[in-house]
Amino acid sequence: MRGAGVDRRTVLAGAAGFAGVSAGLVAIGVARRREPDVADPEAFLDRVLGQPGAVPDVRPGPVEHGRFRSTARLGATVPWVLIRPPGRHRRLPLVVALHGHGGTVAQLLEPRWDLPRFLAAAVADGVPPFAIAAVNGGDTFWHRRPSGEDAGAMVTREFLPMLGGRTRDLRGAPIGLLGWSMGGYGALRIAGLLGADRVAAVVANSPGLYLDPAQAHPDGFADPAEYRRYSIMERQRDLDGVSVRIDVGSSDPFAPAVRAYVDGFADGADLTASFEPGTHTLGYSLRLLPAELAFLGTHLAARS
């Protein structure tokens, strides 16, 4: 379903209007940031462009912590977490969550984010239960870099097999993938690599996509050749058979590239996309998170 059921012309008009508002608000926020009694500009943007999400006031489920030495990440010792919903469950489906640039698995557990509470709230609201696993991937955009470091291979060749060997309450394939910003790009790319036999659903929130190699982040794309090799902009067919959800704020700097990516899916693709008012903030991401978790849980249960 394209555009989450909204007429495409309406979405485009709304995005153009909010883009102008966002540019003005960013300038105001920067100019006024010197005053110590002024609220955070990011929170100000969230309030104007859409109600920011709030962490649910529920008891979270258990969180398991671990570390392993990653050959794919050139010998780095990487922390990981496994978040389960409250209660006893058998053969939980698994979602792998990929953090954004500058993020870590610890960030997902912080009080301002608190992914375990969001998962607990989703299951309490009737979403079919699943577990969420996350691992530190550095800032290399979840693909192989010229240095040889490959956080994407770490996920597919090390992390997933390790989880399968250590836990008996997790179901194997198909899995789900969830990512934010850099991790949203990574989730779409890895889902395409694994294919529909191993991935039931993928959710990308504010994915870091680029139309122009010159604008791509150097931590992920050192030159046009690397961009061409790892860009997903023309690889939508890699996700055939996978249920895809993509959310981006209409004033997000990535919105034009995300819109072009969404428009590149074939008619009839299992695609849900939204371009609601918002920009590239945590408040926007948390606002969409309950619907995204419901999407993952529903599609994982359908493939059980």
N, C-alpha and C positions, 0 to 999 in steps of 0.2 A: 504494500500500500504506500503510495507516494505521498509525501507531504502530510502524513497523518490525517488524510482525508480532507485537507484544506485545499481550496482552489489555488493553483500555482500562481496565478496572476495576483491574487490577494496576498499571498505570502511574500512575493517579490516587492509589492508596494509597501507592505509593513516593514520589511527589512530595510528598505531605503530610508524610510522615515526615522526608524530607530537608530540607524547608523549615524545620521546627523546629530541626533540628541546625544548619543554616546560620545561623539568626538568633543562636543561642547562640555559635557560633564567631566571627562577626563582632564581637560584643560583647567576647569575650575578646581578640581581636586588637587592637581599639582600646585596650582597657584596658592591655594589656601592651606596646604599641608604644613606650612611653617607655623601656623597657629596651634598651640598645644591643646586647645579646648575644642577643636573641630573633629568630628567623627572621621573614621577611616574612609577615604574616598571609595575603596572597594565596596564597603557596606552601603555607602550612599548610592552607588550605582545600582546595587541590588534592590534597594528600596524603590528606586525610580523605575527601573526596567522590569521589575517583577519581584514578588515576595520571595525572599531567600528561604532556602530550606532550613529546617530545624532538626536537631538530633532528637529522636524519639525518647520519651521518658519511660523506658522499659528495662527490665533486667536482661543483660546480654547473655549469650551462651558461652561455652568454654572456648578459650583461645590457646592453641598449642604453639610454642615457639621452638625454633631450631636453627641450625647453621650447617652449611656444607661448603666444601672447597670446590669451586667451579673451574673445570678445565676450560670450558668455553669462554669464561671471563678471565682467562690467563692466570689462573691460580688464586683469584680473589676468594676470600671467605665471605659468603653471602648469607645474611639472615633471612629467614622465611617465617611466615605465620600461617596457621590453619584455623579458620574461624568456623565453628559449628553453631547451629541454632540451639536454643534451650531444649531440654528433654532428651529422650532416648529415640534414636532413629537407626534404621537398618539400611545399609546400602545407599548412602546419601550421594546424589549426583554432585559433581564438582564443578565449580566455576573458578577459573584462574583470573585474578585481578592484576592489571598492570598499571603502575603508578606513572605520574607525569614527570616531566623534566624537573630535576631538583628534588624529586620526591623520594620517599622510602616507605618500606612496610610499616615502620614505626609511625609515620604520619597518618596512616589509615586508622590507627588505634587512638590517636590523640582525641581529647574531649571535643574539640571543635569539629571533628570528622566522625569518629566513633562508628566505624563500619559494623562492628559486632551488634550494636544496638539497632542499626537499620535492618540488619538481617533478622534479628529477633522480632522486630516489629512486623516485618513482612510476613514471616511465618505465622505470627499471632493473628494477622489479618486474613489468613487463609491461603497464602501463597504456598505451593508445594515446597517442602523443605529441601535445602541443599547446603553444601559447605562452600566456603570461599577460601582459596589459598592464594597467597601473594609472596613475592620474592623480590629482593633488591636487584634492580637491573642496571643501576648506574644511569648515565645520561646519554647513552649511545643509540637511542631510538630503536631498541629491540631488534637490530639487525647487525650483520657482520660489518665491522669497520676496517679501514686500512691497517690498523694495528693488529688485526686478527681477533680482537675481542668480539664476541657474538652473544649478546644477551638473549636474542631470540632462540638460538640453539640451546642456550642454557635452560630455557623453559621447556622446549620440546624434547631434548635429549637427556637432560639431567634431572630437572625438577619434577616433571610428571612421572617418569619411571621411579624416582625416589619415593614419591608419595604413594604410588601403587604398591611398592614393596614394604612400606612401613605401616600402612593403615588397612584394617580389615573392614571398616564400616563405610568406606568410600566405594562408589560404583566406578567402574572404568568408563571407557568411551561409550557414548559421546559426552563431551564436556561442554561447558559454556565458557565464554571469554568476556571480560569486562575491562574497559580501560578509559583513562581520562587524559586528554591532551596528547602528549607524546605516547602515552599508553593506549589511547584510543586508536591512533594510527597503528601501534603495535598489535593490538587485539585484532583489528581488521586484517592486517597482513598475515599474522600467524593463523588465523581462522582460514584464510585462503590457502595457506601452505598445507594445513592438515586436512582440509576438505570436509565434506558433509558426513563422511563415514566416522570421523572422529570429533566433529564439532556440531552440536545441535543448534546453538544460538550464539550470537555475538552482539554486544552492546558497546558502542563507542560514544562517549560523552565529550563534546568539544574536541574532536580529533584534530591533531596537528597535521593538517594537509596543506600542500603548497601547489599553486599553479605554475610558479616560475622558479626554476632551479636557483636563480640568483637570490631569491628571498628565503630559501630553505635554511634551516638552522645548521650551522657548521658542525655542531656536535653530532648530527645525524647524516649530513650530506656535504662532504668536503668539496665536491665539484659536480658539474653537470653529469658526468659519467656515473658517479655514485647515485645521484638522484634518479637517473633513468633506470638504473639497475634495481632500485628498491622502492621507487614510487609505486603506489597502488592506484593512481588516478585512472588508469585504463585497464585495470585488472578486476573489474567487478565480477566477471564470469567465474573467477576463482571461488566465489562464494555461492555458486549455484547449489541449491539444496540446503543451505544454511539460513536460518531465520536471522535477519539482520535488523537491528534498531540503531539509529543514529540521531543524536540530539545535539543541537548547537544553538547558542543564543543568536538572535538576529543581528546583534551588534558586536558579536565576537569577531576579532580580526581574521579568524579562520573561516568565517561563514561563507565568503564567496567560493573558496576552494571546496568546502564541504558541499555546497549547493551543486557545483559542477560535478562532484563525485556522485552525489545522489542521482542527478539527472542522467548519469551514464549507465545506470542499471537498466536491464532489459525490461520491457513490459511483462508483467506477470511475476517478477521477482518477489520473493518473500521479504519485503522491505517495509519498515516503518521509519519515518523520518519526521522530525519536528524542528521548527525554526521559531520557537517562542521568544518573546522579549527577554533579553538577558545578554550578558557578556561573559568574558573568560574569568569567572570568579568561582570561589568555592560555594558561595551562596546559591548560584545558579546550578552547579553540579548537584548539590544536596537536594534542591527542589525537585529535580528529575529522578533522583536515585530511587525512591519507592516504586515508581512506575517501571523503572529499568529492572529492578530486582524481580518485580512481578512478571515481567516479560521473560526473564531468564528462567525463573522457576516453572512457569507454565510450559515453556517449550522444552525444557529438560524433562518434565514429567511426561509430556506427550511422546518423547522418544525413549521412555524407560521400557 
